[in-house]
Amino acid sequence: MSAKSKKRGRPVLHATTVLALLAGSAYLTVELRKDEQAKAPAVQAITDTPGKLANGSKATGEQTWERLKSPERSVLRGGDGDILATFTDGARTATLTGPSRTFDEPTNTKSRVVTENWVRLMPEAWTEGAEKEKWFKDWFKEFYGSEEDDIFAFAFQYLEGAPLKKDDEGVPYAGDANFGPIDESTPGNRLEQSDFYDYLGIPYTFRDGTTKQPQQARYRAMDCSGFIRTVFGYRARYPLMSSDKAGDGLPRTANGMTRSDVGVDIYKLGGPAPWYKRPDSTSKLQPGDLVFFKMDKRTANRMDHVGLYVGNDTDGHQIFVSSRKEVNGPTIGDQGGTSRLDGNGFYAALLRAAKRL
């Protein structure tokens, strides 16, 4: 063989080697998930019963307000003692009782969530005694019992098969979302960093004056934090930062959200870095909370994933919705790890923190 022929052969051999290494890396990642799931200890069982009257109190037949701790919050109870609404000090997120709804995703899971919880953003963060203030009375009168789209309705408008919705200017603002474009350097993988403005395909100017331009390759796509920013920010109008460092509001990434001072830490990140420690229990979670995960040792101390806690499914499991590479978009499904926070599954084992906005 001539020297010239040898030179031509080397790039082919190099490319083949690289592809083999990348395929092996993807295989090892899948196997790592399986191994971690098998070794993970069970999460502590749920023990609290927030739907019951505290301190042995009895139902009075009238609506009453009650203060609860850990976290500090006010609850409104009906005449039978059941909780009608929950408001957490320092958070704008309120959970209201309303008409029953069913959320499911038959393509990717058998889980079904039947819930009377409606999650909405108040115009101001809750403080003790706010039930007496005019802003709250006006807001509560408008939204208690309302079937206008809430946080959950927004979230499920991006799952597989969700119908396209357009605004008055013809911009599609809801409908089946992707996770991100295919990563050509890693077969089977998809790129992160798709935010809500990429999904919309329009420029967006943040409150700090920064304007972000969408990328055509990311049109109709949102990564895990982009999904949360779409639901809470673009749809529900929670303030958004242009990055993890610029502006005020909800940061750009799961790591930034975990470590920010927005909202209320229900389970604060703790334990030794880089893997930290999962909460001893998940009993304090409330529908509408953000849940954060540490999934990849290659990201050092950073949190890797964020989801939205929905509540219990019809089998009693705690379910969350998030945007994932494995199913190419938002899901409550089982591919790449069941969307459960209880038990010893992949995501349950890697839960690290939770926040109420």
C-alpha positions as CSV (number, residue, x, y, z in Angstrom):
1,M,0.0,0.0,0.0
2,S,1.3,3.5,-0.9
3,A,1.9,6.2,1.6
4,K,-0.8,8.2,-0.1
5,S,-3.3,5.3,0.4
6,K,-2.4,5.1,4.1
7,K,-3.1,8.8,4.6
8,R,-6.5,8.5,3.0
9,G,-7.4,5.6,5.3
10,R,-6.6,7.3,8.6
11,P,-9.6,9.7,8.8
12,V,-12.0,6.9,8.1
13,L,-10.5,4.8,10.9
14,H,-10.5,7.8,13.3
15,A,-14.2,8.6,12.6
16,T,-15.2,5.0,13.1
17,T,-13.3,4.9,16.4
18,V,-15.0,8.1,17.6
19,L,-18.5,6.8,16.7
20,A,-17.8,3.6,18.6
21,L,-16.6,5.5,21.7
22,L,-19.7,7.8,21.6
23,A,-22.0,4.8,21.2
24,G,-20.2,3.2,24.2
25,S,-20.6,6.3,26.2
26,A,-24.4,6.4,25.5
27,Y,-24.7,2.8,26.5
28,L,-22.8,3.3,29.7
29,T,-25.1,6.2,30.6
30,V,-28.2,4.0,30.2
31,E,-26.6,1.3,32.2
32,L,-25.6,3.8,34.9
33,R,-29.2,4.8,35.2
34,K,-30.3,1.2,35.6
35,D,-27.6,0.5,38.2
36,E,-28.4,3.7,40.2
37,Q,-32.1,2.9,40.2
38,A,-31.4,-0.7,41.4
39,K,-29.1,0.5,44.3
40,A,-31.2,3.4,45.5
41,P,-32.8,3.1,48.9
42,A,-36.5,3.7,49.3
43,V,-37.8,7.2,50.0
44,Q,-39.3,7.7,53.4
45,A,-43.0,7.1,53.4
46,I,-45.4,10.1,53.5
47,T,-46.6,10.6,57.0
48,D,-48.3,14.0,57.3
49,T,-52.0,14.6,56.6
50,P,-52.5,18.2,55.6
51,G,-56.2,17.7,54.7
52,K,-57.0,17.1,58.4
53,L,-57.8,19.7,61.0
54,A,-54.9,20.5,63.3
55,N,-54.8,20.1,67.1
56,G,-57.9,18.0,67.2
57,S,-60.1,20.9,66.1
58,K,-63.7,20.1,65.0
59,A,-65.5,21.3,61.9
60,T,-67.7,24.3,62.5
61,G,-69.8,24.5,59.4
62,E,-68.2,27.8,58.4
63,Q,-65.1,28.6,56.4
64,T,-62.1,29.3,58.7
65,W,-58.5,30.3,58.3
66,E,-55.7,28.4,60.0
67,R,-51.9,28.9,60.3
68,L,-49.6,25.9,59.7
69,K,-45.9,25.5,59.9
70,S,-43.0,23.9,58.0
71,P,-43.4,25.8,55.8
72,E,-45.3,28.8,57.3
73,R,-48.6,29.0,55.5
74,S,-52.2,29.9,55.7
75,V,-55.0,27.5,54.8
76,L,-58.7,28.1,54.1
77,R,-60.9,25.3,55.3
78,G,-64.5,24.7,54.4
79,G,-67.3,23.9,56.8
80,D,-66.4,20.2,56.8
81,G,-62.8,20.9,57.7
82,D,-61.4,20.1,54.2
83,I,-58.7,22.5,52.8
84,L,-60.1,24.8,50.1
85,A,-56.9,26.7,49.5
86,T,-53.3,26.9,50.6
87,F,-51.1,30.1,50.6
88,T,-47.4,29.8,51.6
89,D,-45.5,32.8,53.1
90,G,-43.2,34.3,50.6
91,A,-44.7,32.5,47.6
92,R,-47.0,33.7,44.9
93,T,-48.1,30.1,44.0
94,A,-51.5,29.2,45.5
95,T,-53.2,25.8,45.4
96,L,-57.0,26.0,45.2
97,T,-59.6,23.3,45.3
98,G,-61.8,23.2,42.2
99,P,-63.6,21.0,39.7
100,S,-61.9,17.6,39.2
101,R,-59.7,17.1,36.1
102,T,-57.8,14.2,34.7
103,F,-54.2,14.4,33.2
104,D,-52.7,11.5,31.4
105,E,-50.3,10.6,28.6
106,P,-51.4,7.2,27.1
107,T,-48.5,7.1,24.6
108,N,-45.8,7.1,27.3
109,T,-47.3,5.9,30.6
110,K,-50.3,4.2,32.2
111,S,-50.2,6.8,35.0
112,R,-53.3,9.0,35.3
113,V,-53.6,12.0,37.7
114,V,-57.2,12.8,38.8
115,T,-57.1,16.0,40.8
116,E,-59.1,18.8,42.3
117,N,-56.0,21.0,42.7
118,W,-55.8,24.2,40.6
119,V,-52.4,26.0,40.8
120,R,-52.4,29.7,40.2
121,L,-50.1,32.7,40.7
122,M,-51.2,35.5,42.9
123,P,-50.3,39.1,42.0
124,E,-48.2,39.4,45.2
125,A,-46.3,37.0,47.5
126,W,-48.3,35.8,50.5
127,T,-47.8,37.1,54.0
128,E,-49.6,36.2,57.2
129,G,-52.9,38.1,57.3
130,A,-53.1,38.8,53.6
131,E,-56.6,37.3,53.5
132,K,-57.8,40.7,54.8
133,E,-56.2,42.8,52.1
134,K,-58.1,44.1,49.1
135,W,-55.7,42.7,46.5
136,F,-56.2,39.2,47.8
137,K,-60.0,39.5,48.1
138,D,-60.3,40.7,44.5
139,W,-58.0,38.0,43.2
140,F,-59.7,35.2,45.2
141,K,-63.2,36.3,44.1
142,E,-62.0,36.1,40.5
143,F,-60.2,32.8,40.6
144,Y,-61.7,30.5,43.3
145,G,-63.9,28.1,41.4
146,S,-62.7,29.4,38.0
147,E,-61.9,27.0,35.2
148,E,-59.7,29.5,33.4
149,D,-56.4,27.8,32.4
150,D,-54.0,27.4,35.4
151,I,-50.4,26.2,35.8
152,F,-51.3,22.6,35.2
153,A,-53.4,23.4,32.1
154,F,-50.5,25.4,30.7
155,A,-48.0,22.5,31.4
156,F,-50.1,19.8,29.7
157,Q,-50.6,21.9,26.6
158,Y,-47.0,20.9,25.5
159,L,-47.1,17.1,25.9
160,E,-47.1,14.8,22.9
161,G,-50.1,15.2,20.8
162,A,-51.2,18.5,22.4
163,P,-53.1,20.6,19.8
164,L,-51.6,23.8,18.3
165,K,-52.8,27.1,19.8
166,K,-52.1,30.5,18.3
167,D,-52.4,34.0,19.7
168,D,-54.1,37.0,17.9
169,E,-51.0,37.6,15.9
170,G,-50.8,34.1,14.6
171,V,-47.9,33.0,16.8
172,P,-48.2,29.4,18.0
173,Y,-47.9,29.6,21.8
174,A,-48.9,26.1,22.7
175,G,-48.9,22.6,21.2
176,D,-46.7,19.5,21.1
177,A,-43.1,20.6,22.1
178,N,-39.7,19.0,21.3
179,F,-36.8,19.0,23.8
180,G,-34.2,20.3,21.3
181,P,-32.3,19.6,18.1
182,I,-30.4,16.4,17.6
183,D,-26.8,16.6,18.8
184,E,-24.7,15.4,15.8
185,S,-21.7,14.7,18.0
186,T,-23.5,12.2,20.1
187,P,-25.9,9.7,18.4
188,G,-29.3,9.6,19.9
189,N,-28.8,12.7,22.1
190,R,-30.5,16.0,21.9
191,L,-29.1,19.5,22.6
192,E,-30.1,21.5,25.7
193,Q,-30.5,25.3,25.9
194,S,-33.8,25.7,24.1
195,D,-35.8,28.3,26.0
196,F,-39.4,29.6,25.5
197,Y,-38.5,32.2,22.9
198,D,-36.9,29.4,20.8
199,Y,-40.2,27.5,21.0
200,L,-42.1,30.6,20.0
201,G,-39.7,31.5,17.3
202,I,-39.7,35.2,18.2
203,P,-37.2,37.6,19.9
204,Y,-37.9,38.4,23.5
205,T,-36.7,41.4,25.6
206,F,-36.3,40.7,29.3
207,R,-36.8,43.2,32.1
208,D,-33.1,43.9,32.4
209,G,-33.2,45.1,28.7
210,T,-31.5,42.0,27.3
211,T,-33.0,40.8,24.0
212,K,-32.6,37.1,23.1
213,Q,-33.0,35.9,19.5
214,P,-34.5,32.4,18.8
215,Q,-32.5,29.8,16.9
216,Q,-34.4,28.3,13.9
217,A,-33.0,24.8,14.8
218,R,-34.7,25.1,18.2
219,Y,-38.1,26.2,17.0
220,R,-40.9,24.4,18.9
221,A,-38.4,23.1,21.4
222,M,-37.8,23.6,25.2
223,D,-35.4,21.9,27.5
224,C,-36.4,21.2,31.2
225,S,-35.8,24.7,32.5
226,G,-37.2,26.2,29.3
227,F,-40.4,24.2,29.9
228,I,-40.7,25.6,33.4
229,R,-40.0,29.1,32.2
230,T,-42.6,28.7,29.4
231,V,-45.3,27.6,31.9
232,F,-44.6,30.0,34.8
233,G,-43.0,32.9,32.9
234,Y,-44.4,33.3,29.4
235,R,-47.8,31.9,30.2
236,A,-48.4,32.7,33.9
237,R,-46.3,35.9,33.8
238,Y,-43.8,35.1,36.6
239,P,-40.8,37.4,36.2
240,L,-37.9,35.8,34.2
241,M,-34.2,36.5,34.2
242,S,-32.3,36.6,30.9
243,S,-29.7,34.2,32.4
244,D,-28.7,32.8,35.8
245,K,-27.0,36.0,36.7
246,A,-28.7,38.9,34.9
247,G,-32.1,40.4,35.9
248,D,-34.5,39.5,38.6
249,G,-37.0,36.6,38.6
250,L,-36.7,32.9,37.6
251,P,-33.2,32.0,36.4
252,R,-32.5,30.3,33.1
253,T,-31.2,26.9,34.3
254,A,-32.3,24.1,36.7
255,N,-29.1,24.8,38.7
256,G,-29.8,28.6,38.8
257,M,-33.4,28.0,39.9
258,T,-32.3,25.6,42.7
259,R,-29.9,28.0,44.2
260,S,-31.8,31.2,43.7
261,D,-33.6,33.1,46.4
262,V,-36.9,33.4,44.5
263,G,-39.9,31.7,46.1
264,V,-39.7,29.4,49.2
265,D,-37.3,26.5,49.6
266,I,-39.5,23.5,50.6
267,Y,-36.5,21.2,50.6
268,K,-33.3,23.1,50.5
269,L,-30.2,21.7,48.7
270,G,-28.0,20.0,51.3
271,G,-25.4,17.4,52.0
272,P,-21.9,17.0,50.5
273,A,-21.2,18.1,47.0
274,P,-21.2,17.1,44.2
275,W,-24.1,14.6,44.7
276,Y,-25.7,16.3,47.7
277,K,-28.5,14.5,49.6
278,R,-32.0,13.7,48.7
279,P,-34.7,14.8,51.2
280,D,-35.6,12.4,53.9
281,S,-39.3,12.6,52.9
282,T,-41.5,14.1,50.2
283,S,-44.4,14.8,52.5
284,K,-44.1,18.6,52.3
285,L,-44.5,18.8,48.6
286,Q,-47.6,20.6,47.3
287,P,-49.0,20.5,43.7
288,G,-47.3,23.2,41.8
289,D,-43.9,22.9,43.5
290,L,-40.7,22.8,41.4
291,V,-38.5,19.7,42.0
292,F,-34.8,19.5,41.3
293,F,-32.5,16.6,40.5
294,K,-28.8,15.7,40.4
295,M,-28.4,13.2,37.6
296,D,-24.9,13.4,36.0
297,K,-21.5,13.4,37.7
298,R,-20.1,15.1,34.6
299,T,-21.8,18.4,35.6
300,A,-19.8,18.7,38.8
301,N,-21.9,20.5,41.5
302,R,-24.7,21.6,39.2
303,M,-28.3,20.5,39.4
304,D,-29.2,18.8,36.1
305,H,-33.0,18.7,35.9
306,V,-36.2,20.4,37.0
307,G,-39.8,19.4,36.9
308,L,-43.3,20.4,38.1
309,Y,-44.9,18.4,40.8
310,V,-48.5,17.5,39.8
311,G,-49.6,15.3,42.8
312,N,-50.6,11.7,43.3
313,D,-51.7,9.5,40.4
314,T,-54.6,7.0,40.7
315,D,-52.2,4.4,42.0
316,G,-51.0,6.7,44.8
317,H,-47.6,7.6,43.3
318,Q,-46.2,11.2,43.4
319,I,-46.0,12.3,39.8
320,F,-44.1,15.2,38.1
321,V,-44.0,16.6,34.6
322,S,-40.8,17.7,32.9
323,S,-39.2,18.1,29.5
324,R,-36.8,15.2,28.7
325,K,-34.4,14.2,26.0
326,E,-35.6,10.6,26.1
327,V,-39.1,11.4,24.9
328,N,-38.1,14.5,23.1
329,G,-40.3,16.9,25.1
330,P,-42.6,17.4,28.1
331,T,-43.9,14.2,29.7
332,I,-45.2,12.4,32.8
333,G,-44.0,9.2,31.2
334,D,-41.7,6.3,32.0
335,Q,-39.1,6.4,29.3
336,G,-35.7,7.2,30.8
337,G,-37.1,6.8,34.3
338,T,-40.6,6.7,35.7
339,S,-41.9,10.2,36.6
340,R,-42.3,9.3,40.3
341,L,-40.9,11.0,43.4
342,D,-41.8,8.2,45.7
343,G,-40.1,4.7,45.8
344,N,-36.6,4.0,44.6
345,G,-36.8,4.8,40.9
346,F,-34.3,6.8,38.9
347,Y,-35.8,10.2,39.6
348,A,-37.0,9.5,43.1
349,A,-33.4,8.5,44.0
350,L,-31.9,11.6,42.5
351,L,-34.4,14.2,43.9
352,R,-32.3,16.9,45.7
353,A,-34.5,20.0,46.4
354,A,-37.9,21.6,45.9
355,K,-39.1,25.1,45.7
356,R,-42.5,26.9,45.8
357,L,-42.6,30.0,43.6
